[in-house]
Amino acid sequence: MRTALALLRRDLGLAFGGRGGPWLPVLFFVAVAVLFPFAVGPDAPLLARTGGGVLWIAALLAAILPIDRLVAPDIDNGVFDQLTLRGVSEELVLVVRLLAHWLSFGPLLLIAALPAAALFDLPAETLRTLLLGLALGTPGLAAIGLVIAALTATVRGGAALGGLLLIPLAVPVLIFGAGALARPDSAGLALCGAISLALCAVAPFAGAGAVRAARES
């Protein structure tokens, strides 16, 4: 437990103190929300109908931005080698990193969604569904991002490739999360949460395997 807390403090310090910190994904998210009404014009019913989906897409794209610094710097600097010598498994490191990665952008996106939703004049019911969906779905997006970061850590241009890989893998989360906005029942949110939970369970093991392969190459 002490090791996990020390790793969490380190990862959060890097996430909040690194290049752009956690504000770059949030600013990107808000920029998409601000620019979209200018693109489609002042059609209030259209904005209210499409706004939730636009914010989901903005959240997906914002989750891509920190991929290049999730795993690659620690492989290059030998951090994983040092942790392995101390008996700390890659799986534990990536469980903690997944939590730190989500904490660095997920809660801030939920807060930023409030003023962004006001730009689309979303009804209160839609806003509640949007916030709940993002709370359930963004951990899954973080998990996908972590796995892709591990897979592309030693690949030249890995950030661009990671973005291309993340979008199709995140489609199930996007479909059920954004689809719940158009349905009065909670089945879409339940499926979004189930997919996100499964991704969070699998990601540390898949990412650890990729990290070991990268260290041995």
C-alpha positions in Angstrom: 0.0 0.0 0.0 2.8 2.4 0.9 4.5 1.7 -2.5 1.2 2.3 -4.4 0.7 5.6 -2.6 4.2 6.7 -3.3 3.7 5.9 -7.0 0.4 7.7 -7.0 2.0 10.8 -5.6 4.7 10.7 -8.1 2.4 10.1 -11.1 0.0 12.9 -10.0 3.0 15.2 -9.5 4.1 14.5 -13.1 0.6 14.8 -14.5 -0.1 18.1 -12.9 3.3 19.6 -13.2 4.3 18.4 -16.6 4.1 20.1 -20.0 0.7 21.7 -20.2 -0.3 19.9 -17.0 -4.0 18.8 -16.9 -5.2 22.0 -18.5 -4.4 21.1 -22.1 -7.1 18.4 -22.4 -9.6 20.7 -20.5 -8.8 23.7 -22.8 -9.2 21.5 -25.8 -12.5 20.2 -24.5 -13.8 23.7 -23.9 -12.4 25.0 -27.3 -14.5 22.3 -29.1 -17.6 23.3 -27.2 -17.0 27.0 -27.9 -16.3 26.6 -31.6 -19.0 24.1 -32.5 -21.9 26.6 -32.2 -20.0 29.0 -34.5 -19.8 26.2 -37.1 -23.4 25.3 -37.1 -25.0 28.7 -36.4 -27.4 29.9 -33.8 -29.9 27.1 -34.2 -30.9 26.5 -30.5 -32.9 23.2 -31.2 -30.1 21.8 -33.3 -27.5 22.7 -30.7 -29.5 21.2 -27.9 -30.1 18.0 -29.9 -26.4 17.5 -30.9 -24.6 19.1 -28.0 -24.3 16.1 -25.8 -22.7 14.0 -28.6 -20.3 16.8 -29.5 -19.1 17.0 -25.8 -18.6 13.2 -25.8 -16.4 13.4 -28.9 -14.5 16.3 -27.4 -13.9 14.2 -24.2 -12.6 11.3 -26.4 -10.2 13.6 -28.3 -9.1 15.3 -25.1 -8.2 11.9 -23.6 -5.7 11.4 -26.5 -3.5 14.4 -25.7 -1.4 13.0 -22.8 -0.7 9.6 -24.4 2.8 10.4 -25.4 4.0 11.0 -21.8 2.1 8.2 -20.0 4.7 5.4 -20.5 7.4 6.2 -23.0 9.5 8.6 -20.7 9.7 6.0 -17.9 10.9 3.3 -20.3 13.5 5.7 -21.8 14.7 6.8 -18.4 14.9 3.3 -16.9 12.2 3.9 -14.3 10.5 0.5 -14.9 13.9 -1.2 -14.7 14.5 0.4 -11.3 11.1 -0.5 -10.0 11.4 -4.1 -11.1 14.8 -4.4 -9.2 12.9 -3.2 -6.1 10.3 -5.9 -6.6 7.5 -3.6 -7.9 5.6 -5.3 -10.7 4.6 -3.5 -13.9 1.0 -4.4 -13.2 1.0 -2.4 -10.0 2.7 0.5 -11.6 0.1 0.6 -14.4 -2.8 0.2 -12.0 -1.6 3.3 -10.2 -0.9 5.1 -13.4 -4.3 4.4 -14.7 -5.8 6.0 -11.6 -3.5 9.0 -11.8 -4.2 9.4 -15.5 -7.9 9.5 -14.9 -7.6 11.9 -12.0 -5.6 14.2 -14.1 -8.3 14.8 -16.7 -11.6 13.1 -15.8 -12.9 15.2 -12.9 -11.8 18.4 -14.6 -13.7 17.4 -17.8 -16.8 16.8 -15.6 -16.5 20.4 -14.2 -15.7 21.8 -17.7 -18.8 20.1 -19.0 -21.1 22.4 -17.0 -20.2 25.7 -18.8 -19.8 23.8 -22.1 -23.4 22.4 -21.7 -24.7 25.9 -21.1 -23.4 26.9 -24.6 -25.6 24.2 -26.1 -28.5 25.1 -23.8 -28.8 21.4 -22.8 -31.9 20.5 -20.6 -31.2 19.6 -17.0 -32.1 16.0 -17.6 -29.7 15.7 -20.6 -27.0 17.4 -18.5 -27.4 14.9 -15.7 -27.2 12.0 -18.2 -24.2 13.5 -19.8 -22.3 14.0 -16.5 -23.1 10.5 -15.4 -22.1 9.0 -18.7 -18.8 10.9 -18.7 -18.1 9.8 -15.1 -18.7 6.2 -16.1 -17.0 6.3 -19.5 -13.8 8.4 -19.0 -12.1 5.7 -16.9 -12.5 3.4 -19.9 -11.0 6.1 -22.2 -8.1 6.4 -19.8 -7.6 2.6 -19.8 -7.5 2.5 -23.6 -5.1 5.4 -23.6 -2.8 3.7 -21.2 -2.7 0.4 -23.2 -2.0 2.3 -26.4 0.7 4.4 -24.7 2.4 1.2 -23.6 2.0 -0.4 -27.1 3.4 2.6 -28.9 6.1 3.6 -26.4 9.0 2.6 -28.5 7.4 3.4 -31.9 8.5 6.6 -33.7 5.5 8.8 -34.0 3.8 6.8 -31.4 1.5 9.7 -30.3 0.0 10.1 -33.7 -0.4 6.3 -34.1 -1.9 6.2 -30.6 -4.5 8.7 -31.6 -5.5 6.6 -34.6 -5.7 3.5 -32.5 -7.7 5.0 -29.6 -10.6 6.3 -31.7 -11.9 3.0 -33.0 -11.3 1.2 -29.7 -13.2 3.8 -27.9 -16.3 3.6 -30.2 -18.2 1.2 -27.9 -17.9 3.6 -24.9 -18.9 6.5 -27.2 -21.9 4.6 -28.6 -23.4 3.7 -25.3 -22.4 6.8 -23.4 -23.6 9.3 -26.1 -26.5 7.0 -27.0 -27.9 7.2 -23.5 -28.6 10.9 -24.1 -31.3 9.9 -26.6 -33.0 7.2 -24.5 -35.1 7.7 -21.3 -33.8 4.4 -19.8 -30.5 3.7 -18.2 -29.5 0.7 -20.2 -27.0 2.7 -22.3 -25.3 4.0 -19.2 -25.2 0.6 -17.6 -23.5 -0.8 -20.7 -21.1 2.1 -20.9 -20.1 1.6 -17.3 -19.7 -2.2 -17.8 -17.4 -1.7 -20.8 -15.4 0.9 -18.9 -15.0 -1.4 -15.9 -13.9 -4.2 -18.1 -11.3 -2.0 -19.9 -10.0 -0.8 -16.5 -9.6 -4.4 -15.4 -7.8 -5.6 -18.5 -5.6 -2.5 -19.2 -2.9 -2.9 -16.4 -2.2 -6.5 -17.5 -2.2 -5.7 -21.3 -0.1 -2.6 -20.7 2.4 -4.5 -18.4 2.9 -7.1 -21.1 3.6 -4.3 -23.7 6.0 -2.6 -21.3 8.0 -5.9 -20.7 8.2 -6.4 -24.4 9.4 -2.8 -24.9 12.1 -3.2 -22.2 13.4 -6.4 -23.8 13.5 -5.1 -27.3 
